[in-house]
Amino acid sequence: MNLYKSISKKKTIVDVIVNLMDEEGLKNVTIKDICENADISIGSFYHYFSSKDSIVQEMYQLMDEYFLLNKDNICSHFTAIEDIIDFVTHFGLYVEQWGYYANLLVIRTSLEEAAKGSLNQHKKIYNVLKDIIDIGIEDKFFKISIDDEDLASTIFVIIRGYMLEWTKRGVNYPVKDNMVRQVKYLLNSIS
């Protein structure tokens, strides 16, 4: 199976898992449920995932791939400020497509990793944002001196904060709109 088909199949399985989680919550979803809904064998599941618990890492990997594939579209605006806003918009849309329960799982896993001392930044997606910020710095779109690492970290703090707020407020919380609005406030204050 070529790489594209493998990634595509993995994304299909993750999408099935996310839909099942939204309906039943992860604890209630069995590998058998996943296999039946994805129309794969249990052996195929274990070909793509080492366990049900490895799904979050695959979700991060798929998100990285999504942003790498869409980087040119995200970076197609007149200014880096607009590109940053589009990046956050894409991020918000992506997590809304994952759904509420999938994000509960992601947040829980992130907190567990942080508690263990593993502050693993997902470098690919982080670097996409940092590259956009670097263009903004180079083109002098910011009215104050900006450190690319600091601004990228601040934007991700805003994003994570609204994802956490979503888990607190419930399914109908407009997470993307709130992320975008807050990042616009930040960018307006420095550009």
MDTraj code that builds the backbone (N, CA, C; nanometers):
import mdtraj as md
import numpy as np

residues = "MET ASN LEU TYR LYS SER ILE SER LYS LYS LYS THR ILE VAL ASP VAL ILE VAL ASN LEU MET ASP GLU GLU GLY LEU LYS ASN VAL THR ILE LYS ASP ILE CYS GLU ASN ALA ASP ILE SER ILE GLY SER PHE TYR HIS TYR PHE SER SER LYS ASP SER ILE VAL GLN GLU MET TYR GLN LEU MET ASP GLU TYR PHE LEU LEU ASN LYS ASP ASN ILE CYS SER HIS PHE THR ALA ILE GLU ASP ILE ILE ASP PHE VAL THR HIS PHE GLY LEU TYR VAL GLU GLN TRP GLY TYR TYR ALA ASN LEU LEU VAL ILE ARG THR SER LEU GLU GLU ALA ALA LYS GLY SER LEU ASN GLN HIS LYS LYS ILE TYR ASN VAL LEU LYS ASP ILE ILE ASP ILE GLY ILE GLU ASP LYS PHE PHE LYS ILE SER ILE ASP ASP GLU ASP LEU ALA SER THR ILE PHE VAL ILE ILE ARG GLY TYR MET LEU GLU TRP THR LYS ARG GLY VAL ASN TYR PRO VAL LYS ASP ASN MET VAL ARG GLN VAL LYS TYR LEU LEU ASN SER ILE SER".split()
xyz = np.array([
    [0.0864, -0.1172, 0.0000],
    [0.0000, 0.0000, 0.0000],
    [0.0908, 0.1233, 0.0000],
    [0.0657, 0.2167, -0.0935],
    [0.1515, 0.3346, -0.0975],
    [0.1210, 0.4291, 0.0184],
    [0.2108, 0.5274, 0.0386],
    [0.2006, 0.6173, 0.1536],
    [0.0705, 0.6956, 0.1534],
    [0.0283, 0.7469, 0.0359],
    [-0.0949, 0.8259, 0.0292],
    [-0.2149, 0.7425, 0.0723],
    [-0.2238, 0.6180, 0.0232],
    [-0.3359, 0.5315, 0.0609],
    [-0.3321, 0.4988, 0.2095],
    [-0.2121, 0.4785, 0.2622],
    [-0.1978, 0.4485, 0.4041],
    [-0.2450, 0.5659, 0.4899],
    [-0.2032, 0.6876, 0.4547],
    [-0.2457, 0.8073, 0.5282],
    [-0.3959, 0.8262, 0.5149],
    [-0.4477, 0.8055, 0.3947],
    [-0.5906, 0.8218, 0.3699],
    [-0.6717, 0.7220, 0.4528],
    [-0.6264, 0.5980, 0.4577],
    [-0.6972, 0.4954, 0.5352],
    [-0.6921, 0.5279, 0.6845],
    [-0.5754, 0.5727, 0.7307],
    [-0.5613, 0.6096, 0.8718],
    [-0.6556, 0.7248, 0.9057],
    [-0.6662, 0.8240, 0.8162],
    [-0.7558, 0.9371, 0.8397],
    [-0.9006, 0.8894, 0.8442],
    [-0.9374, 0.7971, 0.7561],
    [-1.0728, 0.7420, 0.7561],
    [-1.1029, 0.6749, 0.8901],
    [-1.0082, 0.5978, 0.9394],
    [-1.0280, 0.5287, 1.0673],
    [-1.0392, 0.6303, 1.1812],
    [-0.9527, 0.7312, 1.1810],
    [-0.9591, 0.8347, 1.2854],
    [-1.0926, 0.9075, 1.2788],
    [-1.1402, 0.9381, 1.1577],
    [-1.2705, 1.0042, 1.1433],
    [-1.3829, 0.9185, 1.2017],
    [-1.3779, 0.7879, 1.1770],
    [-1.4781, 0.6965, 1.2334],
    [-1.4698, 0.6991, 1.3859],
    [-1.3488, 0.6943, 1.4383],
    [-1.3297, 0.6962, 1.5835],
    [-1.3859, 0.8248, 1.6427],
    [-1.3560, 0.9375, 1.5784],
    [-1.4044, 1.0673, 1.6268],
    [-1.5567, 1.0704, 1.6274],
    [-1.6192, 1.0215, 1.5203],
    [-1.7659, 1.0188, 1.5152],
    [-1.8238, 0.9290, 1.6240],
    [-1.7628, 0.8148, 1.6449],
    [-1.8096, 0.7252, 1.7507],
    [-1.7911, 0.7885, 1.8884],
    [-1.6794, 0.8589, 1.9072],
    [-1.6559, 0.9249, 2.0364],
    [-1.7612, 1.0312, 2.0616],
    [-1.7988, 1.1056, 1.9578],
    [-1.9011, 1.2083, 1.9751],
    [-2.0340, 1.1459, 2.0158],
    [-2.0618, 1.0269, 1.9652],
    [-2.1875, 0.9605, 1.9974],
    [-2.1829, 0.8898, 2.1326],
    [-2.0697, 0.8271, 2.1647],
    [-2.0657, 0.7380, 2.2804],
    [-1.9574, 0.7700, 2.3833],
    [-1.8618, 0.8552, 2.3509],
    [-1.7471, 0.8774, 2.4388],
    [-1.6455, 0.7665, 2.4179],
    [-1.5174, 0.7970, 2.4314],
    [-1.4119, 0.7006, 2.3983],
    [-1.4172, 0.5743, 2.4834],
    [-1.4458, 0.5878, 2.6108],
    [-1.4461, 0.4692, 2.6976],
    [-1.5485, 0.3664, 2.6523],
    [-1.6562, 0.4121, 2.5919],
    [-1.7617, 0.3210, 2.5484],
    [-1.7399, 0.2663, 2.4077],
    [-1.6387, 0.3166, 2.3383],
    [-1.6097, 0.2700, 2.2026],
    [-1.5076, 0.1571, 2.2108],
    [-1.5426, 0.0442, 2.1524],
    [-1.4501, -0.0692, 2.1515],
    [-1.3780, -0.0752, 2.0174],
    [-1.2696, -0.1484, 2.0149],
    [-1.1980, -0.1673, 1.8887],
    [-1.2887, -0.2383, 1.7891],
    [-1.3711, -0.3292, 1.8382],
    [-1.4674, -0.3971, 1.7507],
    [-1.5629, -0.2957, 1.6871],
    [-1.6133, -0.1984, 1.7662],
    [-1.7006, -0.0931, 1.7113],
    [-1.6290, -0.0149, 1.6017],
    [-1.5044, 0.0206, 1.6295],
    [-1.4255, 0.0976, 1.5326],
    [-1.4112, 0.0186, 1.4036],
    [-1.3745, -0.1078, 1.4156],
    [-1.3522, -0.1920, 1.2972],
    [-1.4799, -0.2102, 1.2164],
    [-1.5914, -0.2322, 1.2846],
    [-1.7187, -0.2492, 1.2134],
    [-1.7572, -0.1221, 1.1385],
    [-1.7411, -0.0064, 1.2019],
    [-1.7803, 0.1197, 1.1393],
    [-1.6829, 0.1655, 1.0316],
    [-1.5560, 0.1276, 1.0431],
    [-1.4563, 0.1641, 0.9420],
    [-1.4451, 0.0579, 0.8337],
    [-1.5185, -0.0515, 0.8502],
    [-1.5169, -0.1628, 0.7556],
    [-1.3752, -0.2181, 0.7368],
    [-1.3108, -0.2451, 0.8510],
    [-1.1774, -0.3047, 0.8499],
    [-1.1746, -0.4198, 0.9494],
    [-1.0724, -0.5035, 0.9367],
    [-1.0557, -0.6133, 1.0321],
    [-0.9815, -0.5616, 1.1556],
    [-0.9875, -0.6387, 1.2611],
    [-0.9146, -0.6019, 1.3827],
    [-0.7644, -0.5998, 1.3547],
    [-0.7182, -0.6921, 1.2725],
    [-0.5764, -0.6928, 1.2335],
    [-0.5368, -0.5649, 1.1611],
    [-0.6259, -0.5152, 1.0750],
    [-0.5983, -0.3891, 1.0054],
    [-0.5901, -0.2731, 1.1034],
    [-0.6781, -0.2742, 1.2034],
    [-0.6714, -0.1686, 1.3051],
    [-0.5323, -0.1660, 1.3675],
    [-0.4831, -0.2836, 1.4063],
    [-0.3526, -0.2904, 1.4722],
    [-0.2373, -0.2669, 1.3752],
    [-0.2627, -0.2741, 1.2465],
    [-0.1616, -0.2352, 1.1478],
    [-0.1384, -0.0840, 1.1548],
    [-0.2454, -0.0074, 1.1761],
    [-0.2365, 0.1389, 1.1776],
    [-0.2134, 0.1969, 1.3171],
    [-0.2624, 0.1304, 1.4207],
    [-0.2559, 0.1834, 1.5574],
    [-0.2065, 0.0743, 1.6510],
    [-0.1234, 0.1116, 1.7463],
    [-0.0747, 0.0118, 1.8420],
    [-0.1802, -0.0190, 1.9479],
    [-0.2691, 0.0770, 1.9729],
    [-0.3771, 0.0572, 2.0698],
    [-0.4798, 0.1677, 2.0508],
    [-0.5887, 0.1566, 2.1210],
    [-0.6897, 0.2627, 2.1182],
    [-0.6306, 0.3924, 2.1738],
    [-0.5390, 0.3792, 2.2678],
    [-0.4775, 0.4964, 2.3306],
    [-0.3811, 0.5708, 2.2384],
    [-0.3330, 0.5069, 2.1330],
    [-0.2391, 0.5737, 2.0416],
    [-0.3104, 0.6644, 1.9416],
    [-0.4409, 0.6666, 1.9474],
    [-0.5203, 0.7425, 1.8509],
    [-0.4900, 0.8918, 1.8581],
    [-0.4698, 0.9460, 1.9775],
    [-0.4443, 1.0900, 1.9910],
    [-0.3168, 1.1292, 1.9168],
    [-0.2120, 1.0488, 1.9296],
    [-0.0882, 1.0812, 1.8573],
    [-0.1122, 1.0805, 1.7068],
    [-0.1959, 0.9886, 1.6606],
    [-0.2293, 0.9855, 1.5182],
    [-0.3102, 1.1085, 1.4787],
    [-0.3961, 1.1545, 1.5693],
    [-0.4742, 1.2755, 1.5414],
    [-0.3806, 1.3953, 1.5256],
    [-0.2801, 1.4052, 1.6133],
    [-0.1812, 1.5128, 1.6009],
    [-0.1061, 1.5029, 1.4683],
    [-0.0677, 1.3821, 1.4328],
    [0.0065, 1.3621, 1.3085],
    [-0.0784, 1.4016, 1.1874],
    [-0.2057, 1.3638, 1.1873],
    [-0.2945, 1.4015, 1.0774],
    [-0.3130, 1.5527, 1.0710],
    [-0.3193, 1.6176, 1.1869],
    [-0.3315, 1.7635, 1.1878],
    [-0.2055, 1.8276, 1.1296],
    [-0.0884, 1.7772, 1.1679],
    [0.0365, 1.8280, 1.1104],
    [0.0349, 1.8151, 0.9584],
    [-0.0055, 1.6984, 0.9097],
    [-0.0101, 1.6750, 0.7652],
    [-0.1092, 1.7691, 0.6978],
    [-0.2238, 1.7926, 0.7607],
    [-0.3246, 1.8843, 0.7070],
    [-0.2658, 2.0242, 0.6902],
    [-0.1967, 2.0727, 0.7934],
    [-0.1414, 2.2079, 0.7861],
    [-0.0253, 2.2163, 0.6876],
    [0.0541, 2.1121, 0.6753],
    [0.1611, 2.1129, 0.5756],
    [0.1033, 2.1143, 0.4345],
    [-0.0026, 2.0363, 0.4126],
    [-0.0659, 2.0330, 0.2804],
    [-0.1369, 2.1640, 0.2464],
    [-0.1894, 2.2333, 0.3468],
    [-0.2662, 2.3562, 0.3239],
    [-0.1872, 2.4839, 0.3492],
    [-0.0580, 2.4712, 0.3739],
    [0.0241, 2.5881, 0.4062],
    [0.0169, 2.6947, 0.2968],
    [0.0245, 2.6548, 0.1709],
    [0.0204, 2.7532, 0.0619],
    [-0.1122, 2.8285, 0.0592],
    [-0.2224, 2.7593, 0.0845],
    [-0.3534, 2.8262, 0.0886],
    [-0.3628, 2.9214, 0.2073],
    [-0.3140, 2.8775, 0.3214],
    [-0.3183, 2.9606, 0.4416],
    [-0.2316, 3.0851, 0.4231],
    [-0.1207, 3.0693, 0.3551],
    [-0.0247, 3.1791, 0.3369],
    [-0.0463, 3.2544, 0.2058],
    [-0.1684, 3.2641, 0.1609],
    [-0.1955, 3.3260, 0.0306],
    [-0.2513, 3.4672, 0.0406],
    [-0.2514, 3.5246, 0.1588],
    [-0.3111, 3.6565, 0.1790],
    [-0.2080, 3.7668, 0.1578],
    [-0.2557, 3.8886, 0.1579],
    [-0.1698, 4.0040, 0.1330],
    [-0.0714, 4.0282, 0.2470],
    [-0.1136, 4.0013, 0.3706],
    [-0.0255, 4.0259, 0.4851],
    [-0.0104, 3.9009, 0.5711],
    [0.0980, 3.8988, 0.6466],
    [0.1203, 3.7889, 0.7409],
    [0.0132, 3.7889, 0.8496],
    [-0.0392, 3.9064, 0.8828],
    [-0.1458, 3.9161, 0.9832],
    [-0.2677, 3.8366, 0.9356],
    [-0.3051, 3.8562, 0.8091],
    [-0.4189, 3.7819, 0.7528],
    [-0.3882, 3.6324, 0.7477],
    [-0.2616, 3.5979, 0.7184],
    [-0.2222, 3.4568, 0.7158],
    [-0.2334, 3.3936, 0.8548],
    [-0.1925, 3.4680, 0.9582],
    [-0.2035, 3.4162, 1.0953],
    [-0.3504, 3.3938, 1.1307],
    [-0.4345, 3.4895, 1.0957],
    [-0.5783, 3.4754, 1.1235],
    [-0.6347, 3.3552, 1.0485],
    [-0.5912, 3.3357, 0.9242],
    [-0.6382, 3.2202, 0.8475],
    [-0.5872, 3.0897, 0.9092],
    [-0.4640, 3.0902, 0.9587],
    [-0.4096, 2.9733, 1.0279],
    [-0.4994, 2.9361, 1.1463],
    [-0.5329, 3.0354, 1.2283],
    [-0.6169, 3.0103, 1.3463],
    [-0.7570, 2.9664, 1.3032],
    [-0.8087, 3.0260, 1.1962],
    [-0.9397, 2.9857, 1.1437],
    [-0.9364, 2.8394, 1.1007],
    [-0.8318, 2.8009, 1.0253],
    [-0.8179, 2.6611, 0.9846],
    [-0.8077, 2.5696, 1.1068],
    [-0.7316, 2.6122, 1.2061],
    [-0.7177, 2.5318, 1.3275],
    [-0.8538, 2.5126, 1.3936],
    [-0.9278, 2.6210, 1.4077],
    [-1.0602, 2.6138, 1.4697],
    [-1.1554, 2.5241, 1.3930],
    [-1.1550, 2.5371, 1.2605],
    [-1.2407, 2.4509, 1.1781],
    [-1.2023, 2.3045, 1.1946],
    [-1.0720, 2.2796, 1.1970],
    [-1.0237, 2.1426, 1.2089],
    [-1.0687, 2.0799, 1.3406],
    [-1.0500, 2.1527, 1.4516],
    [-1.0890, 2.0936, 1.5804],
    [-1.2406, 2.0829, 1.5934],
    [-1.3147, 2.1755, 1.5322],
    [-1.4611, 2.1616, 1.5335],
    [-1.5041, 2.0381, 1.4559],
    [-1.4328, 2.0064, 1.3468],
    [-1.4643, 1.8842, 1.2720],
    [-1.4338, 1.7606, 1.3559],
    [-1.3294, 1.7653, 1.4370],
    [-1.3002, 1.6537, 1.5272],
    [-1.4164, 1.6301, 1.6202],
    [-1.4749, 1.7365, 1.6674],
    [-1.5878, 1.7247, 1.7581],
    [-1.5483, 1.7410, 1.9036],
    [-1.6483, 1.7628, 1.9829],
    [-1.6329, 1.7926, 2.1252],
    [-1.5608, 1.6812, 2.2009],
    [-1.6052, 1.5572, 2.1840],
    [-1.5486, 1.4475, 2.2622],
    [-1.4062, 1.4142, 2.2209],
    [-1.3765, 1.4282, 2.0937],
    [-1.2385, 1.4075, 2.0492],
    [-1.1471, 1.5111, 2.1131],
    [-1.1947, 1.6345, 2.1242],
    [-1.1138, 1.7384, 2.1870],
    [-1.0998, 1.7170, 2.3366],
    [-1.2015, 1.6618, 2.4003],
    [-1.1860, 1.6230, 2.5410],
    [-1.0698, 1.5250, 2.5557],
    [-1.0643, 1.4288, 2.4648],
    [-0.9579, 1.3294, 2.4670],
    [-0.8222, 1.3951, 2.4445],
    [-0.8138, 1.4850, 2.3478],
    [-0.6882, 1.5536, 2.3173],
    [-0.6419, 1.6370, 2.4368],
    [-0.7335, 1.7130, 2.4960],
    [-0.6992, 1.7960, 2.6117],
    [-0.6530, 1.7083, 2.7280],
    [-0.7273, 1.6012, 2.7543],
    [-0.6900, 1.5119, 2.8646],
    [-0.5508, 1.4534, 2.8423],
    [-0.5250, 1.4073, 2.7206],
    [-0.3952, 1.3483, 2.6889],
    [-0.2840, 1.4516, 2.7017],
    [-0.3090, 1.5734, 2.6553],
    [-0.2087, 1.6802, 2.6662],
    [-0.1767, 1.7108, 2.8114],
    [-0.2797, 1.7158, 2.8955],
    [-0.2581, 1.7423, 3.0380],
    [-0.1809, 1.6282, 3.1041],
    [-0.2129, 1.5044, 3.0662],
    [-0.1414, 1.3894, 3.1220],
    [0.0054, 1.3922, 3.0806],
    [0.0326, 1.4265, 2.9533],
    [0.1706, 1.4354, 2.9056],
    [0.2455, 1.5459, 2.9789],
    [0.1809, 1.6603, 2.9979],
    [0.2441, 1.7723, 3.0682],
    [0.2748, 1.7351, 3.2130],
    [0.1836, 1.6616, 3.2763],
    [0.2050, 1.6195, 3.4151],
    [0.3246, 1.5254, 3.4266],
    [0.3523, 1.4513, 3.3196],
    [0.4673, 1.3606, 3.3175],
    [0.5956, 1.4333, 3.2773],
    [0.5839, 1.5635, 3.2484],
    [0.7011, 1.6418, 3.2096],
    [0.7276, 1.6428, 3.0608],
    [0.6387, 1.5866, 2.9830],
    [0.6553, 1.5829, 2.8382],
    [0.5785, 1.6988, 2.7761],
    [0.6486, 1.8085, 2.7519],
    [0.5853, 1.9249, 2.6896],
    [0.6157, 1.9233, 2.5406],
    [0.5855, 1.8138, 2.4782],
    [0.6144, 1.7927, 2.3370],
    [0.5314, 1.8862, 2.2505],
    [0.5979, 1.9857, 2.1919],
    [0.5272, 2.0703, 2.0967],
    [0.5209, 1.9931, 1.9657],
    [0.4106, 2.0025, 1.9012],
    [0.3946, 1.9345, 1.7739],
    [0.4589, 2.0243, 1.6702],
    [0.5837, 1.9954, 1.6415],
    [0.6732, 2.0858, 1.5706],
    [0.6250, 2.1272, 1.4324],
    [0.5666, 2.0380, 1.3573],
    [0.5307, 2.0735, 1.2195],
    [0.4280, 2.1853, 1.2166],
    [0.3203, 2.1706, 1.2899],
    [0.2165, 2.2738, 1.2906],
    [0.2705, 2.4023, 1.3542],
    [0.3499, 2.3877, 1.4574],
    [0.4116, 2.5023, 1.5244],
    [0.5021, 2.5776, 1.4265],
    [0.5786, 2.5032, 1.3476],
    [0.6693, 2.5662, 1.2512],
    [0.5955, 2.6349, 1.1376],
    [0.4792, 2.5840, 1.0986],
    [0.3985, 2.6529, 0.9970],
    [0.3627, 2.7919, 1.0481],
    [0.3144, 2.7997, 1.1710],
    [0.2792, 2.9299, 1.2287],
    [0.4027, 3.0183, 1.2430],
    [0.5124, 2.9616, 1.2902],
    [0.6355, 3.0389, 1.3077],
    [0.6856, 3.0943, 1.1742],
    [0.6746, 3.0164, 1.0676],
    [0.7155, 3.0638, 0.9347],
    [0.6331, 3.1848, 0.8922],
    [0.5035, 3.1810, 0.9196],
    [0.4160, 3.2942, 0.8865],
    [0.4588, 3.4172, 0.9668],
    [0.4847, 3.3979, 1.0943],
    [0.5276, 3.5085, 1.1803],
    [0.6597, 3.5662, 1.1305],
    [0.7530, 3.4791, 1.0898],
    [0.8822, 3.5260, 1.0382],
    [0.8646, 3.6149, 0.9155],
    [0.7698, 3.5799, 0.8295],
    [0.7407, 3.6643, 0.7127],
    [0.6890, 3.8001, 0.7592],
    [0.6013, 3.7991, 0.8581],
    [0.5497, 3.9246, 0.9130],
    [0.6586, 4.0115, 0.9725],
    [0.7543, 3.9485, 1.0405],
    [0.8674, 4.0230, 1.0977],
    [0.9531, 4.0808, 0.9856],
    [0.9836, 3.9965, 0.8871],
    [1.0668, 4.0393, 0.7739],
    [1.0024, 4.1543, 0.6964],
    [0.8703, 4.1471, 0.6786],
    [0.7985, 4.2505, 0.6034],
    [0.7550, 4.3680, 0.6908],
    [0.7969, 4.3665, 0.8184],
    [0.7710, 4.4763, 0.9128],
    [0.6217, 4.5050, 0.9332],
    [0.5434, 4.3971, 0.9487],
    [0.4003, 4.4123, 0.9748],
    [0.3699, 4.4373, 1.1221],
    [0.4699, 4.4208, 1.2082],
    [0.4487, 4.4411, 1.3509],
    [0.5105, 4.5734, 1.3928],
    [0.4386, 4.6516, 1.4730],
    [0.4872, 4.7842, 1.5115],
    [0.5827, 4.7797, 1.6305],
    [0.5961, 4.6632, 1.6905],
    [0.6920, 4.6465, 1.7997],
    [0.7831, 4.5292, 1.7659],
    [0.8946, 4.5194, 1.8367],
    [0.9868, 4.4084, 1.8161],
    [0.9199, 4.2794, 1.8640],
    [0.9175, 4.1799, 1.7785],
    [0.8481, 4.0538, 1.8067],
    [0.9471, 3.9379, 1.7983],
    [0.9405, 3.8500, 1.8962],
    [1.0151, 3.7253, 1.8910],
    [0.9213, 3.6183, 1.8342],
    [0.9625, 3.5516, 1.7267],
    [0.8735, 3.4555, 1.6605],
    [0.8309, 3.3420, 1.7526],
    [0.9231, 3.2917, 1.8344],
    [0.8893, 3.1832, 1.9281],
    [0.7844, 3.2299, 2.0289],
    [0.8047, 3.3507, 2.0810],
    [0.7141, 3.4036, 2.1826],
    [0.5738, 3.4256, 2.1259],
    [0.5652, 3.4840, 2.0066],
    [0.4338, 3.5086, 1.9467],
    [0.3644, 3.3775, 1.9106],
    [0.4383, 3.2821, 1.8537],
    [0.3782, 3.1517, 1.8205],
    [0.3275, 3.0835, 1.9476],
    [0.4073, 3.0871, 2.0538],
    [0.3642, 3.0268, 2.1806],
    [0.2399, 3.0952, 2.2347],
    [0.2358, 3.2281, 2.2263],
    [0.1205, 3.3034, 2.2756],
    [-0.0055, 3.2666, 2.1982],
    [0.0063, 3.2543, 2.0668],
    [-0.1100, 3.2173, 1.9851],
    [-0.1571, 3.0766, 2.0216],
    [-0.0637, 2.9842, 2.0429],
    [-0.1044, 2.8494, 2.0822],
    [-0.1633, 2.8461, 2.2232],
    [-0.1191, 2.9348, 2.3106],
    [-0.1809, 2.9446, 2.4434],
    [-0.3269, 2.9869, 2.4283],
    [-0.3523, 3.0836, 2.3410],
    [-0.4902, 3.1276, 2.3153],
    [-0.5727, 3.0115, 2.2604],
    [-0.5182, 2.9409, 2.1630],
    [-0.5887, 2.8280, 2.1017],
    [-0.6210, 2.7214, 2.2069],
    [-0.5192, 2.6818, 2.2845],
    [-0.5413, 2.5785, 2.3871],
    [-0.6397, 2.6262, 2.4930],
    [-0.6318, 2.7536, 2.5264],
    [-0.7247, 2.8088, 2.6252],
    [-0.8689, 2.7969, 2.5801],
    [-0.8937, 2.8273, 2.4536],
    [-1.0311, 2.8161, 2.4042],
    [-1.0739, 2.6710, 2.3850],
    [-0.9791, 2.5822, 2.3546],
    [-1.0154, 2.4399, 2.3502],
    [-1.0547, 2.3918, 2.4895],
    [-0.9805, 2.4363, 2.5902],
    [-1.0143, 2.4002, 2.7278],
    [-1.1489, 2.4603, 2.7683],
    [-1.1726, 2.5838, 2.7288],
    [-1.3012, 2.6488, 2.7592],
    [-1.4163, 2.5725, 2.6936],
    [-1.3926, 2.5208, 2.5739],
    [-1.4934, 2.4417, 2.5031],
    [-1.5300, 2.3182, 2.5845],
    [-1.4287, 2.2519, 2.6398],
    [-1.4586, 2.1320, 2.7188],
    [-1.5402, 2.1671, 2.8420],
    [-1.5212, 2.2873, 2.8934],
    [-1.5949, 2.3316, 3.0118],
    [-1.7372, 2.3749, 2.9773],
    [-1.7545, 2.4419, 2.8646],
    [-1.8841, 2.5013, 2.8292],
    [-1.9777, 2.4067, 2.7551],
    [-1.9222, 2.3060, 2.6890],
    [-2.0089, 2.2090, 2.6236],
    [-2.0065, 2.2158, 2.4721],
    [-2.0811, 2.1257, 2.4144],
    [-2.0796, 2.0971, 2.2712],
    [-2.1043, 2.2196, 2.1834],
    [-2.1952, 2.3068, 2.2201],
    [-2.2363, 2.4169, 2.1325],
    [-2.1514, 2.5427, 2.1441],
    [-2.0429, 2.5387, 2.2170],
    [-1.9562, 2.6546, 2.2350],
    [-1.8860, 2.6879, 2.1025],
    [-1.8889, 2.8142, 2.0575],
    [-1.8276, 2.8520, 1.9288],
    [-1.6756, 2.8676, 1.9407],
    [-1.6054, 2.7568, 1.9488],
    [-1.4621, 2.7585, 1.9774],
    [-1.3824, 2.8312, 1.8691],
    [-1.4092, 2.8041, 1.7438],
    [-1.3331, 2.8680, 1.6356],
    [-1.3507, 3.0185, 1.6383],
    [-1.4729, 3.0641, 1.6480],
    [-1.4995, 3.2084, 1.6472],
    [-1.4292, 3.2787, 1.7624],
    [-1.4278, 3.2159, 1.8781],
    [-1.3613, 3.2762, 1.9936],
    [-1.2093, 3.2776, 1.9780],
    [-1.1525, 3.1695, 1.9241],
    [-1.0079, 3.1665, 1.8980],
    [-0.9693, 3.2802, 1.8042],
    [-1.0421, 3.2898, 1.6939],
    [-1.0107, 3.3898, 1.5915],
    [-1.0256, 3.5305, 1.6485],
    [-1.1329, 3.5560, 1.7198],
    [-1.1560, 3.6894, 1.7757],
    [-1.0423, 3.7303, 1.8692],
    [-1.0018, 3.6402, 1.9567],
    [-0.8970, 3.6729, 2.0533],
    [-0.7620, 3.6940, 1.9851],
    [-0.7299, 3.6139, 1.8847],
    [-0.6037, 3.6321, 1.8119],
    [-0.6065, 3.7641, 1.7348],
    [-0.7222, 3.8012, 1.6806],
    [-0.7333, 3.9319, 1.6144],
    [-0.7052, 4.0450, 1.7133],
    [-0.7588, 4.0346, 1.8347],
    [-0.7306, 4.1357, 1.9377],
    [-0.5798, 4.1471, 1.9606],
    [-0.5157, 4.0321, 1.9754],
    [-0.3712, 4.0301, 1.9978],
    [-0.2975, 4.0952, 1.8815],
    [-0.3307, 4.0528, 1.7600],
    [-0.2598, 4.1039, 1.6425],
    [-0.2850, 4.2524, 1.6211],
    [-0.4073, 4.2975, 1.6477],
    [-0.4372, 4.4407, 1.6339],
    [-0.3551, 4.5245, 1.7314],
    [-0.3222, 4.4671, 1.8449],
    [-0.2461, 4.5431, 1.9444],
    [-0.0971, 4.5525, 1.9110],
    [-0.0487, 4.4664, 1.8217],
    [0.0950, 4.4679, 1.7900],
    [0.1252, 4.5006, 1.6443],
    [0.0224, 4.5240, 1.5649],
    [0.0480, 4.5525, 1.4224],
    [-0.0056, 4.6887, 1.3824],
])
top = md.Topology()
chain = top.add_chain()
for i, resn in enumerate(residues, 1):
    res = top.add_residue(resn, chain, resSeq=i)
    for name in ("N", "CA", "C"):
        top.add_atom(name, md.element.get_by_symbol(name[0]), res)
traj = md.Trajectory(xyz[None], top)
